[in-house]
Amino acid sequence: MASEQRELLAAKQNEQLLKLLEQNTELTVLVKELTSHIETLTNDVHQKVVAEK
């Protein structure tokens, strides 16, 4: 009985870890996309500021 409970707990924890890894991967992709957008915007602003001088 105790070993069954440990197995169920281990399976549940494994499932939770997999979900967290998937969420982490999704967040990493989003951060990369946002970083790219910020870089583009920064370059655009820089070019406009330099062009005005």
C-alpha positions in Angstrom: 0.0 0.0 0.0 2.7 2.5 0.9 4.7 1.6 -2.2 1.6 2.3 -4.3 1.2 5.7 -2.7 4.9 6.5 -3.4 4.4 5.5 -7.0 1.3 7.6 -7.4 3.1 10.6 -5.8 6.2 10.1 -8.0 3.9 9.9 -11.1 2.1 13.1 -10.1 5.4 14.9 -9.4 6.7 13.7 -12.7 3.6 15.1 -14.5 4.0 18.4 -12.7 7.7 18.7 -13.7 6.8 18.0 -17.3 4.2 20.8 -17.2 6.7 23.2 -15.7 9.3 22.4 -18.3 6.8 23.0 -21.1 5.7 26.3 -19.5 9.4 27.3 -19.1 10.0 26.5 -22.8 7.1 28.6 -23.8 8.2 31.5 -21.7 11.7 31.3 -23.0 10.4 31.5 -26.6 8.3 34.5 -25.6 11.2 36.3 -23.9 13.3 35.7 -27.0 10.6 37.2 -29.2 10.2 40.2 -26.9 13.9 40.8 -26.8 14.0 40.8 -30.5 11.2 43.4 -30.7 12.9 45.6 -28.1 16.2 45.4 -30.0 14.4 46.5 -33.2 12.6 49.3 -31.5 15.8 50.5 -29.8 17.6 50.5 -33.2 14.7 52.5 -34.8 14.7 55.1 -32.1 18.5 55.4 -32.2 18.5 55.9 -35.9 15.8 58.6 -35.7 17.6 60.4 -32.9 20.9 60.3 -34.7 19.3 61.4 -38.0 17.8 64.5 -36.2 21.3 65.8 -35.1 
